[in-house]
Amino acid sequence: MSTVAAAPKRGAEAPVKLKWWVPGDWNGLFGLGTNVLLNVIVLTGLCLAVVKIPAETVYGRVLPALGIALPLGNIWYAILARRLARRENRTDVTALPYGPSVPHTFIVVFVVMLPVLLQSGDAMKAWRAGLAWAFIIGCIILLGAIFGPWIRKITPRAALLGALAGISITFIAMSPAAQIWQAPWIAFIALAFILVGWLGNRPMPFNAPVGLLAVVAATAVAWIGVALGWSGILEPSAVSESIANLALHLPFPTGDVVTGLQDIAPLLASAIPLGIYNFTEGMTNVESAAAAGDRYSVRQVLTADGLGAIVGSFLGSPFPPAVYIGHPGWKQVGGRIGYSLVTGIVVAVVCFTGLIGTFLAIFPMQALVPVLLYIGLVIGAQAFNVSAKRYAPAIVIAMLPSIAEWATGQIDNALASAGTTANEVGIATLIDNGVIYDGLKLLGQGAVLVGVVLGAITCFIIDRKMYAAAITAGLGAVLSFVGLINAYEIGLNASPSVTLGYVFLALILVGFGWKARNEKNTELDDDILFVNGTLMRGLELHPNLAGAEFIEEIATAPLYRVHTIGDVHPGMYKVADDEQGASISGELYQVPIEVLLKVIEGEPAGLYRGPVQLADGRVVPGILYERERAEQHPEITQHGGWREYLAAAAAGATR
């Protein structure tokens, strides 16, 4: 039998020289920096135009708070990257990207602050409600550092992503889509570059960043139109006025967030599920970075995100920051540590000086919103792309509450502009005219959490896990009983008809579960994969799992044997009922469909995907090997797994 050479010890290597800036950081800076600045511009415009927050509060409180929260996060992740590079003596470590969370930006504006503004007519009260909401989000993310893995383990991914898709289609994509058609002669220019560059994956002229080129080209055409008198969409005087108003605004803490917390109950229905989603997304992004070769601490990342939201809320920002998706992309284009650090510095300068106002005067909104439309499309499509096809109905039902919430908001705004309300018009009158207002309103209350509950119930039913579906329906009954979902206000027995509906649903599901108690579910979970060889973390083919989410280390039931196939990879197969097998160690992953296809395509000959029984009794898809081919190679079952065999072989080679 051949042996595997031991890897050299890190301590024996000469320390590498770490640079704060490398040429590839320019790519990361223009990509991440453009993205973050665009998001800051958009949230500034939303604060001014939608929530009607006074300009002095936006430029004097909100932006300076972001000017502290965002750079601190970027600096922290640059420090973590440098520590990791020192610890592993590497020069290719890439810092995690960081910025204001796009979904949360639209949620806090349209779901939290705007309703408070419409109800009270007080923009400052709406702003304080946003601060309180951001504070709650931060606290939940901090708790997620402790409980996140457990919650993520029991919640179907399709339910979480379906609820997020509902937000993306309604609150992220719909408004930008409408704004595009207000001036399509400008917006289509930006949209063309974005669709070709980001969806078509085509290089831009001079290798320019797609987002930057799209915005600059559309803005140039808009100003040409203004200069020729074709359009008045931009005002040259506004640019000079914004430059004249530039001033240094430094952040300072106040008690506004405490004032906002006095009316906390209505905020919980959206803050709790979004906080859960935030730390779930954070964990996923950390695992994505690990798959690309950079292993960060989940606890350190979630703690930074949570503290960023809390600190920002006390300084005046209702927009929670978060780790961004995209670490592998910035790593691939050469970004390392400096791109994150410089992005934070640039954002701080822009926020402290009020340059955002100048940007808003220079760039027409129609040049910016195609970027947001793209983000909405990608987030919405992601729910389907990374989930098994059978979960498509669950994703759709998880989207419906957000669509209902958006629709009722549009109805309310239209009626308010006419000087009336739904109650004044009459619910019966609206229903008679085809507007099912009462049903839409109730469905959309606590939309994100409702979407997760309905999506999870549907996922469990699809997987024939009736008892799990019944428990989730029971949870829906509890949540509606206290008013967190499908209720007009927080309180005991807040929505009796909905609570009773969830109870009936749970009882029916229990009945079906009891009836099928003796049936064996032979259907495998498409998005779960057990690996026991070179796909495991730190081994040769692990990059093929980039985009998959690590769940846990686990062993099989004692029913398997394993052989070494030329000391390149293992070959595991199940033994017959009358043969002696063993438990083989491995790792369990949640795998999107496109990643699974890449894994299958990259597997050596003889390996295939088949059912594997785990030590806890579950049967999941795993990587197996043809028995006849395996038995032609040395058996290593006695080691208990491929990693253990490699360690034993390496130890033998050094003796």
C-alpha positions in Angstrom: 0.0 0.0 0.0 1.3 3.4 -0.8 1.5 6.1 1.9 0.5 9.7 2.1 3.2 12.2 2.9 2.7 14.4 5.9 2.1 18.1 5.3 4.8 20.4 6.6 4.1 22.2 9.8 3.1 25.9 9.6 5.6 26.8 12.3 8.5 25.5 10.1 7.6 28.0 7.3 9.2 31.4 7.1 6.6 34.1 7.9 5.1 35.6 4.7 5.1 39.4 4.2 1.6 40.7 4.4 0.7 43.8 2.4 -2.2 46.1 3.2 -2.8 46.7 -0.5 -2.3 44.6 -3.6 -3.3 45.4 -7.2 -6.3 43.1 -7.0 -7.8 45.3 -4.3 -8.6 47.9 -6.9 -11.1 45.4 -8.4 -12.6 44.7 -4.9 -12.8 48.5 -4.1 -14.6 49.4 -7.3 -17.0 46.5 -7.0 -17.8 46.6 -3.2 -17.3 50.4 -2.9 -19.7 51.1 -5.8 -22.2 48.7 -4.3 -22.1 50.2 -0.8 -22.2 53.8 -2.1 -25.1 53.0 -4.3 -26.9 51.5 -1.4 -26.1 54.6 0.8 -27.4 56.9 -2.0 -30.6 54.9 -2.3 -31.3 54.7 1.4 -30.7 58.5 1.7 -33.2 59.1 -1.1 -35.7 56.8 0.6 -35.4 58.7 3.9 -35.9 62.1 2.2 -38.5 61.2 -0.4 -40.5 58.4 1.2 -40.3 58.8 5.0 -40.0 62.6 4.7 -37.3 62.7 7.4 -35.9 66.3 7.6 -32.7 66.8 5.6 -30.9 68.0 8.7 -31.7 64.7 10.4 -30.7 62.6 7.4 -27.4 64.4 6.8 -26.7 65.2 10.5 -27.7 61.9 12.2 -28.4 59.0 9.8 -25.4 59.3 7.5 -22.8 60.1 10.2 -24.1 57.1 12.1 -23.5 55.0 9.0 -20.1 56.7 8.7 -19.2 55.1 12.0 -21.0 51.7 11.8 -19.9 50.7 8.3 -16.2 51.6 8.5 -15.9 49.9 11.9 -17.3 46.8 10.3 -15.0 47.0 7.3 -12.0 47.7 9.6 -12.9 44.7 11.8 -13.2 42.3 8.9 -9.8 43.6 7.6 -8.3 42.9 11.0 -9.9 39.4 11.0 -8.5 38.7 7.5 -5.0 39.8 8.6 -5.1 37.7 11.7 -6.2 34.7 9.6 -3.4 35.4 7.1 -0.9 35.5 10.0 -2.2 32.4 11.7 -2.1 30.3 8.5 0.9 32.1 7.0 -0.9 33.0 3.7 -1.0 36.0 1.4 -4.2 35.0 -0.4 -6.7 35.7 2.5 -9.7 37.9 1.5 -11.6 40.0 3.9 -15.4 39.5 4.2 -17.4 42.2 2.4 -19.6 44.4 4.5 -22.3 47.1 4.1 -25.9 48.2 4.7 -28.2 45.2 4.2 -30.3 45.8 1.0 -33.4 43.8 2.1 -33.4 45.4 5.5 -33.1 48.9 3.9 -36.4 48.4 2.1 -38.1 46.6 5.0 -37.3 49.4 7.5 -38.4 52.1 5.1 -41.6 50.5 3.7 -42.7 48.1 6.5 -41.6 50.0 9.6 -41.1 53.7 9.1 -43.6 54.4 6.3 -46.6 52.9 8.2 -45.7 54.9 11.3 -45.5 58.1 9.1 -48.9 57.4 7.5 -50.5 56.7 10.8 -49.0 59.5 12.9 -48.0 62.0 10.2 -44.8 62.5 12.3 -41.6 61.7 10.3 -39.4 61.9 13.4 -41.6 59.3 15.2 -41.2 57.1 12.1 -37.4 57.6 12.3 -37.3 56.7 16.0 -39.4 53.5 15.3 -36.7 52.6 12.7 -34.0 53.1 15.3 -35.8 50.8 17.7 -36.3 48.2 15.0 -32.6 48.3 14.1 -31.7 47.9 17.8 -34.0 44.8 18.1 -32.4 43.4 14.9 -29.0 43.8 16.5 -30.0 42.0 19.7 -31.5 39.1 17.7 -28.3 38.7 15.7 -26.3 38.6 18.9 -28.5 35.9 20.2 -28.1 34.2 16.8 -24.4 33.7 17.6 -25.6 31.3 20.3 -28.8 29.8 18.9 -28.3 30.3 15.2 -27.0 26.9 14.2 -29.9 25.1 15.9 -32.6 27.4 14.4 -31.1 27.1 11.0 -31.0 23.3 11.3 -34.7 22.9 11.9 -36.0 25.6 9.5 -36.2 24.5 5.8 -34.0 26.7 3.6 -36.8 27.0 1.0 -39.1 28.6 3.6 -36.5 31.2 4.6 -35.5 32.0 1.0 -39.2 32.0 -0.2 -40.0 34.7 2.4 -37.0 36.7 1.3 -38.0 36.3 -2.3 -41.4 37.8 -1.5 -39.6 40.8 -0.1 -37.3 41.1 -3.0 -40.0 41.0 -5.6 -42.3 43.5 -3.9 -40.3 45.9 -1.8 -37.0 45.8 -3.7 -37.9 45.1 -7.3 -41.4 46.6 -7.9 -40.7 50.3 -7.1 -37.4 50.4 -9.2 -39.3 48.7 -12.0 -41.9 51.4 -12.0 -39.3 54.1 -11.7 -37.5 52.7 -14.7 -40.6 53.3 -16.9 -40.8 56.9 -15.7 -37.7 57.6 -17.8 -36.8 54.5 -19.7 -34.5 56.4 -22.1 -32.1 56.8 -19.2 -32.8 53.6 -17.2 -32.5 51.2 -20.1 -28.9 52.3 -20.7 -27.9 51.3 -17.1 -30.2 48.2 -17.4 -28.4 47.0 -20.5 -25.0 47.1 -19.0 -26.2 45.4 -15.8 -28.1 42.6 -17.6 -25.2 41.9 -20.0 -22.4 42.3 -17.4 -24.0 40.6 -14.4 -26.5 38.2 -15.8 -24.8 37.6 -19.1 -21.4 37.5 -17.4 -19.8 39.5 -20.3 -16.7 41.7 -19.7 -17.2 45.5 -19.9 -15.1 47.8 -22.1 -11.7 48.5 -20.5 -12.6 45.9 -17.9 -14.6 48.6 -16.0 -16.8 47.6 -13.1 -20.3 46.8 -14.3 -22.2 48.9 -11.7 -19.9 51.9 -12.1 -20.1 51.8 -15.9 -23.9 51.4 -15.9 -24.5 54.4 -13.6 -22.0 56.7 -15.3 -23.2 56.0 -18.8 -26.9 56.5 -17.9 -26.0 59.7 -16.0 -24.0 61.1 -18.9 -27.0 60.6 -21.3 -29.3 62.2 -18.7 -27.1 65.3 -18.5 -26.9 65.5 -22.3 -30.7 65.5 -22.4 -30.8 68.3 -19.8 -28.1 70.3 -21.7 -30.1 70.0 -25.0 -33.3 70.9 -23.3 -35.0 67.5 -23.9 -35.6 66.9 -20.2 -35.7 68.6 -16.8 -35.0 65.4 -14.9 -31.8 67.0 -13.4 -31.2 70.6 -12.2 -27.7 72.1 -12.5 -28.5 74.5 -9.7 -29.1 71.5 -7.3 -25.5 70.4 -7.8 -24.1 73.8 -6.8 -26.5 74.1 -3.9 -25.4 70.6 -2.6 -21.8 71.5 -2.9 -22.4 74.8 -1.0 -24.1 72.8 1.7 -21.2 70.4 2.3 -20.1 70.4 5.9 -18.6 68.1 8.5 -21.2 66.1 10.4 -20.0 64.0 13.3 -22.2 61.3 14.9 -23.3 61.5 18.5 -25.4 59.2 20.7 -28.8 60.2 21.9 -31.9 58.6 23.6 -34.0 58.5 20.4 -33.7 54.7 20.1 -35.1 54.4 23.7 -38.0 56.6 22.8 -38.7 54.4 19.8 -38.7 51.3 22.0 -41.6 52.6 24.0 -43.9 51.3 21.2 -42.0 48.1 20.5 -44.8 45.5 20.0 -45.7 46.3 16.3 -42.0 46.1 15.4 -41.5 42.5 16.6 -43.5 40.8 13.8 -40.9 41.9 11.2 -37.8 42.3 13.4 -37.8 38.7 14.8 -37.9 36.9 11.5 -35.6 39.3 9.7 -33.1 39.1 12.6 -33.2 35.3 12.3 -32.7 35.6 8.6 -29.8 38.0 9.1 -27.8 35.7 11.3 -28.7 32.7 9.0 -27.4 34.6 6.0 -24.3 35.6 8.0 -23.6 31.9 8.8 -24.1 31.0 5.2 -21.7 33.7 4.0 -19.1 32.5 6.5 -19.4 28.9 5.2 -19.1 30.3 1.6 -15.9 32.0 2.5 -14.6 28.8 4.2 -15.4 26.9 1.0 -13.2 29.4 -0.9 -10.4 28.8 1.6 -10.9 31.5 4.3 -12.2 30.1 7.6 -13.7 32.8 9.8 -15.4 32.5 13.2 -19.2 32.5 12.9 -19.4 33.9 16.4 -17.0 36.8 15.6 -18.9 37.7 12.4 -22.4 37.6 13.9 -21.2 39.5 17.0 -19.8 42.2 14.7 -23.0 42.4 12.7 -25.2 42.6 15.8 -23.0 45.3 17.5 -22.9 47.3 14.2 -26.7 47.4 14.2 -26.9 48.4 17.9 -24.2 51.0 17.8 -25.7 52.5 14.6 -29.2 52.7 16.2 -27.9 54.7 19.1 -26.0 57.0 16.8 -29.0 57.6 14.6 -29.1 55.0 11.8 -32.1 52.7 11.3 -30.2 50.6 8.7 -28.5 47.5 10.1 -25.2 46.6 8.4 -24.4 43.0 7.5 -21.8 40.7 5.9 -22.4 40.7 2.2 -22.7 37.8 -0.2 -19.8 37.6 -2.6 -16.6 36.8 -0.8 -15.6 34.2 -3.3 -16.1 36.7 -6.2 -13.9 39.4 -4.6 -11.3 36.7 -3.8 -11.4 35.5 -7.5 -10.7 39.0 -8.8 -7.8 39.5 -6.5 -9.2 41.4 -3.6 -7.4 40.8 -0.3 -7.4 43.0 2.8 -7.1 46.6 1.5 -10.3 46.7 -0.5 -12.5 46.3 2.6 -10.4 48.8 4.6 -10.5 51.5 1.9 -14.2 51.0 1.3 -14.8 51.8 4.9 -12.7 54.9 4.7 -14.4 56.1 1.6 -17.9 55.5 3.0 -16.9 57.5 6.2 -15.7 60.5 4.2 -18.9 60.5 2.1 -21.2 60.2 5.1 -19.4 62.7 7.3 -19.3 65.4 4.7 -22.7 65.1 3.1 -21.4 64.2 -0.3 -24.4 61.9 -0.7 -26.5 65.0 -1.3 -24.1 65.9 -4.2 -24.4 62.4 -5.6 -28.2 62.6 -5.5 -28.0 65.9 -7.4 -25.6 64.5 -10.0 -27.1 61.0 -10.6 -30.7 60.6 -11.7 -32.6 58.0 -9.8 -33.3 56.1 -13.1 -29.6 55.5 -13.4 -29.5 53.9 -10.0 -32.6 51.8 -9.7 -31.7 49.2 -12.3 -29.0 48.1 -9.9 -31.8 47.6 -7.3 -34.0 45.8 -9.8 -31.1 43.4 -10.5 -30.6 42.7 -6.8 -34.4 42.0 -6.4 -34.3 39.7 -9.4 -31.3 37.8 -8.1 -32.6 37.4 -4.6 -36.0 36.3 -5.9 -34.4 33.8 -8.3 -32.0 32.5 -5.7 -34.9 30.9 -3.8 -35.6 28.6 -6.7 -32.1 28.1 -8.0 -30.7 26.8 -4.7 -33.7 24.7 -3.7 -34.9 21.3 -4.9 -37.5 21.6 -7.6 -40.2 19.9 -5.4 -40.0 22.9 -3.0 -41.2 25.4 -5.7 -44.8 25.5 -4.3 -43.4 26.1 -0.8 -41.4 29.0 -2.1 -44.4 30.5 -3.8 -46.6 30.3 -0.8 -43.9 31.8 1.4 -43.9 34.8 -1.0 -47.6 35.5 -0.8 -47.7 37.3 2.5 -45.2 39.9 1.3 -47.2 40.4 -1.9 -50.3 40.9 0.2 -48.5 43.4 2.4 -47.3 45.3 -0.6 -50.7 45.3 -2.2 -52.5 46.6 0.9 -49.9 49.3 1.2 -50.6 50.4 -2.4 -54.3 50.4 -1.7 -53.9 52.4 1.5 -51.6 54.9 -0.2 -54.0 55.4 -3.1 -57.0 55.9 -0.7 -55.0 58.3 1.4 -54.1 60.4 -1.6 -57.8 60.7 -2.3 -58.4 61.8 1.3 -60.1 58.6 2.5 -59.3 55.2 4.1 -60.4 51.6 3.5 -62.7 51.9 6.6 -64.4 55.0 5.3 -64.9 53.5 1.9 -66.2 50.3 3.5 -64.6 46.9 3.4 -67.8 45.4 1.9 -67.7 48.0 -0.9 -64.1 47.1 -1.7 -64.9 43.4 -1.7 -67.9 44.0 -4.0 -65.5 45.6 -6.4 -63.0 42.8 -6.4 -60.6 44.2 -3.8 -60.4 41.6 -1.0 -58.9 44.1 1.3 -59.6 42.4 4.7 -58.0 39.1 3.5 -54.9 40.8 2.1 -54.5 42.9 5.2 -54.6 40.0 7.6 -52.4 37.8 5.4 -49.7 40.5 5.2 -49.5 41.3 8.9 -46.0 40.0 10.0 -45.5 39.0 6.4 -41.9 37.7 6.7 -42.6 35.4 9.6 -45.9 34.3 8.1 -44.0 33.4 4.9 -41.5 31.3 6.9 -44.3 29.5 8.8 -46.4 28.8 5.7 -43.3 27.8 3.6 -42.0 25.5 6.4 -45.4 23.8 6.7 -45.4 23.2 2.9 -41.8 21.9 2.8 -42.6 19.4 5.6 -45.7 18.2 3.8 -43.8 17.8 0.6 -41.2 15.7 2.5 -44.1 13.8 4.1 -43.0 15.0 7.6 -46.6 15.5 8.8 -45.7 15.7 12.5 -43.1 18.4 11.8 -45.7 20.3 9.6 -48.3 20.0 12.5 -45.8 21.4 15.0 -45.1 24.3 12.7 -48.8 24.9 12.3 -49.1 24.8 16.1 -46.3 27.5 16.2 -48.4 29.5 13.8 -51.4 29.3 16.1 -49.3 30.5 19.1 -47.8 33.4 17.1 -51.2 34.5 15.8 -52.7 34.2 19.3 -50.2 36.7 20.7 -50.4 38.9 17.6 -47.0 38.4 16.0 -48.5 37.2 12.8 -51.9 37.6 11.0 -53.2 40.0 13.5 -53.8 43.8 13.6 -52.1 44.3 17.0 -50.1 42.6 19.6 -52.0 41.1 22.5 -53.6 37.9 23.8 -56.1 36.2 21.5 -55.3 38.9 19.0 -56.6 37.0 15.9 -59.0 34.2 17.0 -60.1 33.1 13.6 -56.6 32.8 12.3 -55.5 31.0 15.5 -58.4 28.5 15.1 -57.5 28.0 11.5 -53.9 27.1 12.4 -55.2 24.7 15.1 -57.5 22.9 12.6 -54.6 22.7 10.2 -52.3 21.2 12.9 -55.0 18.6 13.9 -55.5 17.5 10.3 -51.8 17.1 9.7 -51.5 15.1 12.9 -54.2 12.8 11.6 -52.4 12.2 8.3 -49.1 11.7 10.2 -50.7 9.1 12.5 -52.3 7.3 9.5 -48.9 7.1 7.7 -47.0 6.2 10.9 -46.0 2.8 9.5 -45.2 3.9 6.0 -41.5 4.2 5.1 -40.4 7.4 3.4 -38.0 6.4 0.7 -37.7 9.8 -1.0 -34.2 11.3 -0.6 -33.7 15.0 0.3 -32.3 16.5 -2.8 -30.5 19.3 -1.1 -28.7 17.3 1.5 -25.4 15.5 0.8 -23.2 13.2 3.0 -19.5 13.2 1.9 -16.8 11.0 3.3 -13.8 11.7 1.1 -11.9 14.5 -0.7 -15.0 16.7 -0.7 -14.6 17.2 3.1 -13.3 20.5 4.4 -9.6 21.1 3.9 -9.2 18.3 1.3 -8.6 18.4 -2.5 -12.1 18.6 -4.0 -13.7 20.7 -1.2 -13.8 23.8 -3.5 -16.4 21.9 -5.6 -18.7 22.4 -2.7 -18.4 26.2 -2.9 -21.9 27.6 -2.3 -23.0 24.6 -0.1 -23.7 25.0 3.6 -21.9 22.9 6.1 -24.3 21.3 8.6 -22.4 19.0 10.8 -19.8 16.3 11.2 -21.6 12.9 11.4 -21.0 9.2 10.9 -22.9 6.5 9.1 -24.7 3.7 10.6 -22.4 0.6 11.1 -23.4 -0.8 7.7 -20.5 0.3 5.4 -17.0 -0.6 4.4 -14.4 1.7 2.7 -11.3 1.2 0.6 -8.6 3.5 -0.6 -8.6 4.0 -4.3 -4.9 4.5 -5.1 -4.6 6.8 -2.1 -6.4 9.4 -4.1 -9.9 9.1 -2.7 -12.0 6.5 -0.7 -14.6 4.1 -2.1 -17.5 3.4 0.4 -20.2 0.9 -0.2 -23.0 -0.7 1.9 -22.5 -4.3 3.0 -25.1 -7.1 2.8 -27.5 -7.7 5.8 -25.5 -10.7 6.9 -22.1 -9.0 6.7 -20.2 -6.9 9.2 -20.0 -3.2 8.5 -18.7 -0.2 10.4 -19.5 3.5 11.0 -17.7 5.8 8.6 -17.1 9.4 9.5 -18.0 12.2 7.2 -19.7 15.6 6.8 -23.2 16.7 6.0 -24.0 19.6 3.7 -27.0 21.5 2.4 -26.2 21.7 -1.3 -27.9 23.9 -3.9 -28.8 22.1 -7.2 -26.2 23.8 -9.3 -23.5 22.9 -6.7 -24.7 19.3 -6.6 -24.4 19.1 -10.4 -20.8 20.4 -10.2 -20.0 17.8 -7.5 -21.4 15.0 -9.6 -19.5 16.2 -12.7 -16.3 16.4 -10.7 -16.4 12.9 -9.2 -13.9 10.3 -10.3 -15.1 7.2 -12.1 -16.8 4.6 -10.0 -18.3 7.1 -7.5 -22.0 7.8 -7.6 -24.8 9.5 -5.5 -26.9 7.1 -3.6 -28.7 6.5 -0.2 -26.6 6.5 2.9 -28.0 5.7 6.4 -26.6 7.9 9.1 -25.9 7.0 12.7 -29.1 8.8 13.8 -31.3 6.8 11.5 -31.8 9.3 8.7 -31.3 8.2 5.1 -29.7 10.9 3.0 -27.9 11.1 -0.4 -24.3 10.3 -0.1 -21.2 9.5 -2.2 -20.8 5.8 -2.7 -18.5 3.6 -4.8 -19.1 0.5 -6.9 -18.4 -2.5 -4.6 -16.7 -4.7 -7.3 -14.3 -1.9 -8.2 -13.6 -1.0 -4.5 -12.7 -4.5 -3.5 -9.8 -4.4 -6.0 -8.1 -1.9 -3.7 -6.9 -2.1 -0.1 -9.6 -1.9 2.6 -9.3 0.9 5.3 -12.5 0.3 7.1 -10.7 -0.2 10.4 -9.6 3.5 10.4 -13.2 4.6 10.5 -12.9 7.2 7.7 -10.8 8.8 5.0 -9.5 11.6 7.2 -8.5 9.2 9.9 -6.7 7.0 7.3 -4.8 10.0 6.0 -3.6 10.9 9.5 -2.5 7.3 10.2 -0.7 7.1 6.8 1.0 10.4 7.5 2.1 9.3 10.9 3.5 6.1 9.5 5.4 8.0 6.8 7.2 10.2 9.4 8.5 7.3 11.6 
